[in-house]
Amino acid sequence: MFGQPNELAAIPNDGRYFPQIWALLMQRLLAIPAYQTLFQQAYPQISQTELGFQHAANAVAAFQTQAFAFTNSAWDRYLAGMRRHVERAKEGHCSLRPCRMRYLPQWPTLY
């Protein structure tokens, strides 16, 4: 934004102008027809003229929460009580290198 002539770069970099910046960012988003549709689906009870950047931020947060949620990792399975997966991993670790211990070695504490 800064360094290129545009309506946002023309606003002074001063905290007093944040509301204006958020409003202009929302205008940019709502200028994209696909985003208009997505906002209508996400916020059917709110008209486009009432949408603020907080709605866009919440939509991004909801997307990130869903897109980057890993609920079937080895750790999740362990927490759910499926210990056999961890035991297999421990056995596999020992089978890949000389190991007299059945479990993972204790890593040295670095002080």
LINHUTA-V862719 format. One record per residue. N is the residue number from 1. OMEGA is omega in radians with two decimals (999 if undefined). Layout:
N;OMEGA, N;OMEGA
//
This chain:
1;-3.13, 2;-3.14, 3;3.10, 4;3.12, 5;3.04, 6;-3.05, 7;3.13, 8;-3.14, 9;-3.14, 10;-3.14, 11;3.12, 12;3.14, 13;-3.04, 14;-3.10, 15;3.14, 16;-3.04, 17;-3.12, 18;3.12, 19;3.12, 20;3.13, 21;3.13, 22;3.14, 23;3.13, 24;3.08, 25;3.12, 26;3.08, 27;3.11, 28;-3.14, 29;-3.09, 30;3.06, 31;-3.13, 32;-3.07, 33;-3.14, 34;3.11, 35;3.07, 36;3.13, 37;-3.13, 38;3.10, 39;3.12, 40;3.12, 41;-3.10, 42;-3.08, 43;-3.08, 44;-3.09, 45;-3.09, 46;3.11, 47;-3.11, 48;-3.13, 49;3.14, 50;-3.13, 51;3.07, 52;-3.10, 53;3.08, 54;3.10, 55;3.10, 56;3.14, 57;3.10, 58;3.12, 59;3.10, 60;3.13, 61;3.12, 62;3.10, 63;-3.12, 64;3.12, 65;-3.12, 66;-3.04, 67;-3.04, 68;3.09, 69;3.09, 70;-3.06, 71;3.12, 72;3.09, 73;3.09, 74;3.13, 75;3.11, 76;3.12, 77;3.10, 78;3.14, 79;3.13, 80;3.08, 81;3.14, 82;-3.04, 83;-3.06, 84;3.12, 85;3.13, 86;3.12, 87;3.10, 88;3.14, 89;3.10, 90;3.12, 91;3.12, 92;3.12, 93;-3.12, 94;-3.11, 95;-3.11, 96;3.13, 97;3.11, 98;-3.06, 99;3.10, 100;-3.10, 101;3.11, 102;-3.08, 103;3.13, 104;-3.14, 105;3.06, 106;-3.14, 107;-3.13, 108;3.09, 109;-3.13, 110;3.11, 111;999
//
